[in-house]
Amino acid sequence: MNTTTQDVEDIELIRKKIRDIPDFPKKGIIFKDITPILQDPQTLMLTSRLLLEPFSGQQVDLVAGIESRGFIFGTLMATDMNAGFIPIRKPNKLPADKISMEYELEYGVDRLEMHSDAISKGDRVIIHDDLMATGGSARAASELIRSLGGIVIGYSFVLELSFLNGKEKLEPGIPVHSLLKI
């Protein structure tokens, strides 16, 4: 992505909208809340546009959004790319036959699930979430997609907590695009 002066200004505007919530969801964690981005039409549109830029001109069949905030921009990305959307959910939220994968959080262990018919062999998929911390949920999503024959072509995040080294858990050679890094 060729970053322009305007993009830098837009990213700074987005950065200012993210608020810190101390001790959520657990004492010692500083939660990065993106809801102020969503409440302001200007930053909502800017964020959506900037998330799309790295994938311009690529064939994208599906965008996989990780529950729950990954659904917000993931569906916008899918719509703007004329692609389908896959919800990757926490346990017991999907009604049909599903596959699942356990992963480690920065503060515990969790599991993600996806419908077993969500991917066709060879589908080209972008994985999107609002935030990458340790990389565990994105890695689990990637493994779910690959297990059904999908091809992960990129990871997309609004915010990356780079000090947690989450990129190291992701598949080498697959581009990781984060609008903001802390």
N, C-alpha and C positions, 0 to 999 in steps of 0.2 A: 504494500500500500504506500503510495506517495503521500506523505503527510504535508499538507499545506499550512500556512500561517492561520488560515481560517479554521482548519481542523484542530489545530492546537488550542485556539481560543474556544472552540466548541467543546473540546474535551475538558478544558478547565472549567467551563460552565457546568458540565455534567458532574465533575469532581466536587464542586461546591454544593451540589444538591444532595450528595450522599451524606447521611448523618450516622454518627456513632451512637450505639445503644450499649452502655456498659452492663456487664453481668447478664447477658442474654445470649443463648438460652440457658447458660450455666455460669456460675460465678467465675470470674477471671477471663471470660470471653468478651471481646468487644465486637458486637454485631454491626455489620455494615448494612444499613437500611437504604434500599433504593426507592422506597415508595415516594419520596419527594420528587424524584425524576418523573415518575408516572403521573403525578398530580399537575405538572406543568406541561402544557402542550408543546412548548418550544423544546424543552429538553427531551421529552418523549420522542418527538420527531427526529431530533439530532442524534439521539442514541440509536434509534432504529436505522437511520441512514448510515452512520459510522460502522455499525455492526455488519452491514451488508457489503461495504466497500472491499474487504479482502477477498470476497468470493465472486466479485463481478466477473462475468464472462465464463464462469465454470458451470459444468453440468451438475446440478444438484437435484436429486430425486426426492429427498426427505430431509427435514430438520427434526432432530430428536431433542426435545426439551426436558430437562430434569426438574422434577417436582420441587417446589411449586413455582418459584419465581422464574425458572427457565421456560415456563409455558408462556409467559407474557411476551418477551421479545422473540421467542422461538416461533410462535404462531405468526407474528408480524413478519419475521424473516421468511418463513415458508410462503406466506401469501405474496410477498414482494418478489420472490424467486420463482413463483408458479410451481412450487413444490408441495408435497404433502407434509403433514406434521405427525410426529409420534410422541405421545406422552410417555415418559419413563417415570414410574410412580413408586411411592413408598408401598410397603406391603399391604395387601388386602384392599386395594382401591380399584383394581381392574376386574371387570366382570367375566371376561372370557378366558380361555386357556392361556397361560402365561409361563414365562421363564423368569428366573430370578438370579441375582448375584449379590453376595455379601461384600461389604467394603468397610474400611476404617475411616472414621471421621477424625477431626482434630481433637474431639472430646468424647470418643466412644466408637461403637460399631453400629452399622445400619444395613439395610438391604434395599435393593431396587428391583422393580419388576417391569416387564414389558410384555405385551401380547405376543404370543408365539407366531402369529400371522402378520406382524407389523412390517416385516422386511421381506423382500424377495431377493433371491440370490443376485448379486451384482449391483443392488441399489447403492447409489452414492449418497452418503449421509454426513451432515454437519451436526455435531453435538453442541448444544447451547445450554448454558446456565448463567445465572446472574453473577455468580462469584466462584472463583476457584481458590480453594484453600490448600488442602493437602493433596488434591487431585484424585482422591479415592472414588468419589461419585462419578466423575468423568471417566475414569478408568473402568469402573464397573459398567457404565453405559456402553463404552467401547466394546467390552467383552461380550455384552448381550447382543449388540449389533453384529459383531463378527461371527458369533455362534450361529446366527441365522443366515450367514452368507453376505451380509452387507459390507460395504467398504466405507470406512470412516475417512473423509477427505479433509476434515478440519475440526478444530475445537474453537468455540466462540464464547467469550466471557465479557461481561460489562466490567468486572473488577477482578484483579488477580492479587492475592496476598503473596507476593513473590518471596517473602522471607520464610514461608513454609515449604518452599521448593516443590510445589505440586506438579510442575512440568516434568519433574524427574519420574513420576509415576505413569505419565502418559506414553503412548507408543512413540518410539523414536521415528523421525521422518514425517510425522503428520503435523502440519502447521497449527500453531496455537496463537489465536488472535485475542488479545485482551485490550479493551479500550483504555483502562486505567490500571496502573500497577502501584501497589503500596509495598 
